[in-house]
Amino acid sequence: MDEKTKKLNLMRYWLFGIFVIIFAAFTVYIGGVLGTGLLIMKELNYWIAIIATAVLCVAAYYLYKWYLGRKA
């Protein structure tokens, strides 16, 4: 496995971990503040924030992939 593939796999691992942490923290915080429990899943703003986080993580991965390709 070459160095570029190793770096991309590590970046994918960290971005997935960051997404999971943000998802869990946001869900617990908003659920605790609102006191709604599972009703948070019906909130549109909740899903917009989760989707925006996912899009930013995917964009960061492809930006890093582009950066590694440009660097070589």
PyRosetta script that sets phi, psi and omega in degrees:
from pyrosetta import init, pose_from_sequence

init()
pose = pose_from_sequence("MDEKTKKLNLMRYWLFGIFVIIFAAFTVYIGGVLGTGLLIMKELNYWIAIIATAVLCVAAYYLYKWYLGRKA")
pose.set_psi(1, 128.8)
pose.set_omega(1, -178.2)
pose.set_phi(2, -79.2)
pose.set_psi(2, 170.5)
pose.set_omega(2, -174.9)
pose.set_phi(3, -64.3)
pose.set_psi(3, -38.5)
pose.set_omega(3, -179.4)
pose.set_phi(4, -63.1)
pose.set_psi(4, -43.6)
pose.set_omega(4, 179.2)
pose.set_phi(5, -64.4)
pose.set_psi(5, -40.1)
pose.set_omega(5, 177.9)
pose.set_phi(6, -62.5)
pose.set_psi(6, -43.2)
pose.set_omega(6, 179.8)
pose.set_phi(7, -65.7)
pose.set_psi(7, -40.7)
pose.set_omega(7, 178.9)
pose.set_phi(8, -66.1)
pose.set_psi(8, -39.3)
pose.set_omega(8, 177.4)
pose.set_phi(9, -65.2)
pose.set_psi(9, -40.5)
pose.set_omega(9, 178.0)
pose.set_phi(10, -65.7)
pose.set_psi(10, -40.5)
pose.set_omega(10, 178.5)
pose.set_phi(11, -64.6)
pose.set_psi(11, -41.8)
pose.set_omega(11, 178.0)
pose.set_phi(12, -61.6)
pose.set_psi(12, -42.4)
pose.set_omega(12, 178.1)
pose.set_phi(13, -60.0)
pose.set_psi(13, -48.9)
pose.set_omega(13, -178.1)
pose.set_phi(14, -67.7)
pose.set_psi(14, -40.0)
pose.set_omega(14, 179.5)
pose.set_phi(15, -66.9)
pose.set_psi(15, -38.2)
pose.set_omega(15, 176.2)
pose.set_phi(16, -64.7)
pose.set_psi(16, -42.6)
pose.set_omega(16, 177.8)
pose.set_phi(17, -62.2)
pose.set_psi(17, -42.1)
pose.set_omega(17, 177.6)
pose.set_phi(18, -62.5)
pose.set_psi(18, -43.3)
pose.set_omega(18, 179.3)
pose.set_phi(19, -61.3)
pose.set_psi(19, -44.6)
pose.set_omega(19, -179.3)
pose.set_phi(20, -63.6)
pose.set_psi(20, -42.0)
pose.set_omega(20, 179.0)
pose.set_phi(21, -64.0)
pose.set_psi(21, -45.5)
pose.set_omega(21, 179.4)
pose.set_phi(22, -64.4)
pose.set_psi(22, -42.0)
pose.set_omega(22, 178.4)
pose.set_phi(23, -59.3)
pose.set_psi(23, -48.7)
pose.set_omega(23, -178.8)
pose.set_phi(24, -66.0)
pose.set_psi(24, -44.8)
pose.set_omega(24, -178.3)
pose.set_phi(25, -64.8)
pose.set_psi(25, -43.7)
pose.set_omega(25, -179.8)
pose.set_phi(26, -64.1)
pose.set_psi(26, -42.8)
pose.set_omega(26, -179.6)
pose.set_phi(27, -64.4)
pose.set_psi(27, -45.6)
pose.set_omega(27, -179.3)
pose.set_phi(28, -67.6)
pose.set_psi(28, -43.7)
pose.set_omega(28, -178.6)
pose.set_phi(29, -64.1)
pose.set_psi(29, -51.2)
pose.set_omega(29, -178.3)
pose.set_phi(30, -66.6)
pose.set_psi(30, -40.6)
pose.set_omega(30, 177.7)
pose.set_phi(31, -62.9)
pose.set_psi(31, -37.0)
pose.set_omega(31, 178.8)
pose.set_phi(32, -73.2)
pose.set_psi(32, -40.4)
pose.set_omega(32, -179.8)
pose.set_phi(33, -67.5)
pose.set_psi(33, -46.5)
pose.set_omega(33, -178.7)
pose.set_phi(34, -79.5)
pose.set_psi(34, -23.5)
pose.set_omega(34, -178.4)
pose.set_phi(35, 65.5)
pose.set_psi(35, 30.1)
pose.set_omega(35, -175.1)
pose.set_phi(36, -100.1)
pose.set_psi(36, -13.6)
pose.set_omega(36, -178.8)
pose.set_phi(37, 65.2)
pose.set_psi(37, -125.4)
pose.set_omega(37, -177.1)
pose.set_phi(38, -76.3)
pose.set_psi(38, -8.3)
pose.set_omega(38, 177.7)
pose.set_phi(39, -67.0)
pose.set_psi(39, -15.3)
pose.set_omega(39, 179.1)
pose.set_phi(40, -61.9)
pose.set_psi(40, -27.0)
pose.set_omega(40, -178.5)
pose.set_phi(41, -64.8)
pose.set_psi(41, -16.0)
pose.set_omega(41, 179.6)
pose.set_phi(42, -92.1)
pose.set_psi(42, -6.3)
pose.set_omega(42, -177.7)
pose.set_phi(43, -80.1)
pose.set_psi(43, 128.2)
pose.set_omega(43, -179.2)
pose.set_phi(44, -67.6)
pose.set_psi(44, -41.2)
pose.set_omega(44, -179.6)
pose.set_phi(45, -62.7)
pose.set_psi(45, -33.2)
pose.set_omega(45, 176.4)
pose.set_phi(46, -60.7)
pose.set_psi(46, -49.1)
pose.set_omega(46, -178.3)
pose.set_phi(47, -68.9)
pose.set_psi(47, -33.8)
pose.set_omega(47, 176.4)
pose.set_phi(48, -63.3)
pose.set_psi(48, -42.4)
pose.set_omega(48, 179.1)
pose.set_phi(49, -66.4)
pose.set_psi(49, -40.8)
pose.set_omega(49, 179.5)
pose.set_phi(50, -66.7)
pose.set_psi(50, -43.6)
pose.set_omega(50, 178.9)
pose.set_phi(51, -66.1)
pose.set_psi(51, -39.4)
pose.set_omega(51, 177.8)
pose.set_phi(52, -62.9)
pose.set_psi(52, -40.2)
pose.set_omega(52, 177.2)
pose.set_phi(53, -63.3)
pose.set_psi(53, -43.7)
pose.set_omega(53, 178.9)
pose.set_phi(54, -63.0)
pose.set_psi(54, -42.8)
pose.set_omega(54, 179.6)
pose.set_phi(55, -63.7)
pose.set_psi(55, -41.7)
pose.set_omega(55, 178.6)
pose.set_phi(56, -64.8)
pose.set_psi(56, -38.2)
pose.set_omega(56, 177.6)
pose.set_phi(57, -65.7)
pose.set_psi(57, -43.5)
pose.set_omega(57, 178.7)
pose.set_phi(58, -66.0)
pose.set_psi(58, -41.2)
pose.set_omega(58, 178.3)
pose.set_phi(59, -63.6)
pose.set_psi(59, -39.7)
pose.set_omega(59, 178.2)
pose.set_phi(60, -63.9)
pose.set_psi(60, -38.6)
pose.set_omega(60, 178.5)
pose.set_phi(61, -63.1)
pose.set_psi(61, -47.8)
pose.set_omega(61, -178.4)
pose.set_phi(62, -71.2)
pose.set_psi(62, -30.6)
pose.set_omega(62, 174.3)
pose.set_phi(63, -65.8)
pose.set_psi(63, -41.7)
pose.set_omega(63, 177.3)
pose.set_phi(64, -67.4)
pose.set_psi(64, -38.4)
pose.set_omega(64, 177.1)
pose.set_phi(65, -62.6)
pose.set_psi(65, -43.1)
pose.set_omega(65, 176.6)
pose.set_phi(66, -62.5)
pose.set_psi(66, -42.5)
pose.set_omega(66, -180.0)
pose.set_phi(67, -62.0)
pose.set_psi(67, -42.6)
pose.set_omega(67, 179.0)
pose.set_phi(68, -65.9)
pose.set_psi(68, -38.0)
pose.set_omega(68, 178.8)
pose.set_phi(69, -67.8)
pose.set_psi(69, -35.3)
pose.set_omega(69, 180.0)
pose.set_phi(70, -73.5)
pose.set_psi(70, -35.8)
pose.set_omega(70, -177.9)
pose.set_phi(71, -66.2)
pose.set_psi(71, -32.2)
pose.set_omega(71, -176.7)
pose.set_phi(72, -80.0)
pose.dump_pdb("model.pdb")
